[in-house]
Amino acid sequence: MTGDFDPLRDYATEMDPPGSILGSPWSLLFAGSLKGWPTNPIRAEFRQVQPSDVETLLVSGSIDFSTPAEFATDELLPYLTRGQQVILAEMGHAVADLFNVQPEATERLLTSFYDTGVADDSLYIYAPMDFSVSLGFPTLAKLLVAGTIGFVFMTWLQSRFARVNAAVLFIALLFFAWLWGVWGLLLGAPLLAIAKVICDRVEALKPVGELLGR
């Protein structure tokens, strides 16, 4: 069941134009994958905006690239006879912006609308959006690959020198990392090696030492 899917359009081609640098993989994944699937459009009258006299508050962000404020202004607001639209400066599409950036102002905006029918946005303070990227996906991917390789390699290397089973050492490092963080990663292997030496020297604990060994 779909409200706006057009089976006559080639969404996959439209979303991947030849001159595009980035493309639109996210939209292509969801809309482009619908090609070939059976669709059942809803009735035509329900695919159009319906007039309403219910008090409605439209809250938009001035830099919402997904659903720009102009869409609500031009296509929805004219059908709402008792509708109001508030466009918040430097706000994006995410609801998190609305409730986390200036929560007191958002509370005033919503409560004033519900109490009086007039949305009070006077508490909002202009704050430019910061578009700087702290790490970014390429850096995170490099850190993830390096961390995974380093963790597996160091586990294998430490198991050889400590004569400890690699699987046991891996589990021990995970446990100590969860327990103590970075210090757990540094101290996990030595502690396990000490435990194995003690188990090998104590007659009653030799079965445990064999379990820890290779």
VEXPARO-924247 format. One record per residue (C-alpha): residue number from 1; residue in one letter; z, x, y. Coordinates in pm, whole numbers. Layout:
<rs>
<NUM 'A' <Z X Y>>;
...
</rs>
This chain:
<rs>
<1 'M' <0 0 0>>;
<2 'T' <-102 150 335>>;
<3 'G' <-113 34 693>>;
<4 'D' <-355 278 855>>;
<5 'F' <-538 467 579>>;
<6 'D' <-917 431 611>>;
<7 'P' <-1090 486 275>>;
<8 'L' <-1421 549 453>>;
<9 'R' <-1294 858 638>>;
<10 'D' <-1300 1206 488>>;
<11 'Y' <-953 1319 594>>;
<12 'A' <-974 1650 408>>;
<13 'T' <-1279 1761 608>>;
<14 'E' <-1146 1631 939>>;
<15 'M' <-818 1818 898>>;
<16 'D' <-983 2148 810>>;
<17 'P' <-1253 2204 1078>>;
<18 'P' <-1464 2521 1049>>;
<19 'G' <-1346 2670 1380>>;
<20 'S' <-975 2613 1320>>;
<21 'I' <-744 2916 1307>>;
<22 'L' <-432 2750 1167>>;
<23 'G' <-571 2430 1023>>;
<24 'S' <-331 2151 931>>;
<25 'P' <-204 2221 577>>;
<26 'W' <90 1984 604>>;
<27 'S' <-121 1685 706>>;
<28 'L' <-389 1789 460>>;
<29 'L' <-135 1788 179>>;
<30 'F' <-28 1429 241>>;
<31 'A' <-330 1252 388>>;
<32 'G' <-603 1462 229>>;
<33 'S' <-457 1422 -118>>;
<34 'L' <-501 1044 -94>>;
<35 'K' <-874 1081 -146>>;
<36 'G' <-965 935 -482>>;
<37 'W' <-639 742 -519>>;
<38 'P' <-661 363 -525>>;
<39 'T' <-543 213 -197>>;
<40 'N' <-445 -140 -109>>;
<41 'P' <-456 -194 270>>;
<42 'I' <-218 -450 410>>;
<43 'R' <-357 -762 573>>;
<44 'A' <-551 -707 896>>;
<45 'E' <-313 -908 1118>>;
<46 'F' <-24 -684 1016>>;
<47 'R' <-218 -370 1102>>;
<48 'Q' <-200 -455 1472>>;
<49 'V' <93 -432 1712>>;
<50 'Q' <268 -767 1741>>;
<51 'P' <408 -891 2075>>;
<52 'S' <786 -908 2092>>;
<53 'D' <1041 -1032 2345>>;
<54 'V' <1332 -852 2177>>;
<55 'E' <1511 -601 2397>>;
<56 'T' <1379 -266 2277>>;
<57 'L' <1451 88 2388>>;
<58 'L' <1183 352 2329>>;
<59 'V' <1313 709 2354>>;
<60 'S' <1044 978 2371>>;
<61 'G' <1035 1352 2428>>;
<62 'S' <811 1503 2691>>;
<63 'I' <691 1773 2451>>;
<64 'D' <668 1571 2131>>;
<65 'F' <349 1709 1976>>;
<66 'S' <365 1475 1675>>;
<67 'T' <395 1142 1855>>;
<68 'P' <344 1204 2229>>;
<69 'A' <525 977 2471>>;
<70 'E' <190 851 2598>>;
<71 'F' <130 680 2263>>;
<72 'A' <436 460 2313>>;
<73 'T' <357 406 2682>>;
<74 'D' <-4 301 2632>>;
<75 'E' <-9 146 2285>>;
<76 'L' <336 -7 2223>>;
<77 'L' <518 -75 2549>>;
<78 'P' <263 -331 2679>>;
<79 'Y' <348 -552 2378>>;
<80 'L' <724 -542 2448>>;
<81 'T' <798 -785 2726>>;
<82 'R' <1163 -670 2739>>;
<83 'G' <1101 -312 2640>>;
<84 'Q' <1212 3 2819>>;
<85 'Q' <1096 357 2767>>;
<86 'V' <1292 670 2853>>;
<87 'I' <1104 1001 2839>>;
<88 'L' <1346 1291 2804>>;
<89 'A' <1232 1618 2960>>;
<90 'E' <1189 1917 2727>>;
<91 'M' <1273 1715 2417>>;
<92 'G' <1063 1729 2101>>;
<93 'H' <997 1507 1801>>;
<94 'A' <1308 1585 1597>>;
<95 'V' <1592 1334 1610>>;
<96 'A' <1822 1637 1604>>;
<97 'D' <1718 1712 1962>>;
<98 'L' <1838 1371 2071>>;
<99 'F' <2182 1392 1913>>;
<100 'N' <2256 1767 1917>>;
<101 'V' <2118 1907 2242>>;
<102 'Q' <2306 1683 2486>>;
<103 'P' <2512 1442 2274>>;
<104 'E' <2722 1300 2560>>;
<105 'A' <2410 1205 2754>>;
<106 'T' <2257 1045 2446>>;
<107 'E' <2576 845 2387>>;
<108 'R' <2565 719 2745>>;
<109 'L' <2196 633 2711>>;
<110 'L' <2243 423 2399>>;
<111 'T' <2576 258 2479>>;
<112 'S' <2462 158 2829>>;
<113 'F' <2151 -3 2685>>;
<114 'Y' <2348 -198 2425>>;
<115 'D' <2617 -298 2677>>;
<116 'T' <2408 -384 2982>>;
<117 'G' <2044 -386 2873>>;
<118 'V' <1971 -95 3106>>;
<119 'A' <1939 258 2965>>;
<120 'D' <2133 509 3176>>;
<121 'D' <1986 858 3142>>;
<122 'S' <2167 1005 3442>>;
<123 'L' <2376 1247 3234>>;
<124 'Y' <2078 1441 3103>>;
<125 'I' <2045 1787 3256>>;
<126 'Y' <1709 1960 3263>>;
<127 'A' <1707 2244 3012>>;
<128 'P' <1376 2416 2930>>;
<129 'M' <1297 2433 2559>>;
<130 'D' <1310 2779 2410>>;
<131 'F' <996 2850 2208>>;
<132 'S' <1092 3204 2107>>;
<133 'V' <1100 3272 1732>>;
<134 'S' <1406 3460 1609>>;
<135 'L' <1284 3560 1263>>;
<136 'G' <986 3351 1162>>;
<137 'F' <843 3280 818>>;
<138 'P' <665 3619 774>>;
<139 'T' <987 3811 835>>;
<140 'L' <1188 3576 615>>;
<141 'A' <930 3613 337>>;
<142 'K' <951 3993 357>>;
<143 'L' <1330 3983 349>>;
<144 'L' <1325 3746 52>>;
<145 'V' <1082 3962 -148>>;
<146 'A' <1262 4284 -60>>;
<147 'G' <1599 4132 -141>>;
<148 'T' <1482 3991 -473>>;
<149 'I' <1317 4317 -583>>;
<150 'G' <1608 4524 -463>>;
<151 'F' <1864 4302 -630>>;
<152 'V' <1685 4301 -966>>;
<153 'F' <1606 4675 -954>>;
<154 'M' <1956 4773 -847>>;
<155 'T' <2103 4553 -1120>>;
<156 'W' <1890 4727 -1382>>;
<157 'L' <1963 5074 -1240>>;
<158 'Q' <2337 5017 -1217>>;
<159 'S' <2346 4876 -1570>>;
<160 'R' <2188 5196 -1704>>;
<161 'F' <2436 5426 -1529>>;
<162 'A' <2739 5211 -1598>>;
<163 'R' <2628 5136 -1955>>;
<164 'V' <2680 4769 -1888>>;
<165 'N' <2465 4484 -2010>>;
<166 'A' <2213 4401 -1734>>;
<167 'A' <2255 4026 -1777>>;
<168 'V' <2633 4055 -1756>>;
<169 'L' <2605 4275 -1448>>;
<170 'F' <2365 4030 -1284>>;
<171 'I' <2604 3740 -1341>>;
<172 'A' <2896 3953 -1219>>;
<173 'L' <2712 4045 -900>>;
<174 'L' <2632 3680 -833>>;
<175 'F' <2997 3590 -882>>;
<176 'F' <3133 3868 -660>>;
<177 'A' <2869 3798 -393>>;
<178 'W' <2980 3435 -390>>;
<179 'L' <3343 3544 -378>>;
<180 'W' <3329 3828 -121>>;
<181 'G' <2979 3823 26>>;
<182 'V' <2820 4165 94>>;
<183 'W' <3136 4345 -15>>;
<184 'G' <3110 4168 -348>>;
<185 'L' <2759 4308 -400>>;
<186 'L' <2886 4659 -326>>;
<187 'L' <3202 4640 -536>>;
<188 'G' <3082 4419 -822>>;
<189 'A' <2917 4693 -1030>>;
<190 'P' <3203 4948 -997>>;
<191 'L' <3462 4684 -1082>>;
<192 'L' <3266 4578 -1388>>;
<193 'A' <3223 4941 -1497>>;
<194 'I' <3599 4999 -1459>>;
<195 'A' <3669 4685 -1660>>;
<196 'K' <3437 4809 -1938>>;
<197 'V' <3603 5154 -1950>>;
<198 'I' <3946 4992 -1978>>;
<199 'C' <3824 4756 -2251>>;
<200 'D' <3672 5048 -2445>>;
<201 'R' <4004 5238 -2435>>;
<202 'V' <4233 4948 -2528>>;
<203 'E' <4211 4855 -2895>>;
<204 'A' <4276 4486 -2839>>;
<205 'L' <4006 4466 -2571>>;
<206 'K' <3730 4653 -2754>>;
<207 'P' <3545 4329 -2845>>;
<208 'V' <3527 4253 -2474>>;
<209 'G' <3397 4604 -2407>>;
<210 'E' <3126 4554 -2667>>;
<211 'L' <3034 4226 -2501>>;
<212 'L' <3001 4398 -2165>>;
<213 'G' <2803 4686 -2311>>;
<214 'R' <2438 4703 -2395>>;
</rs>
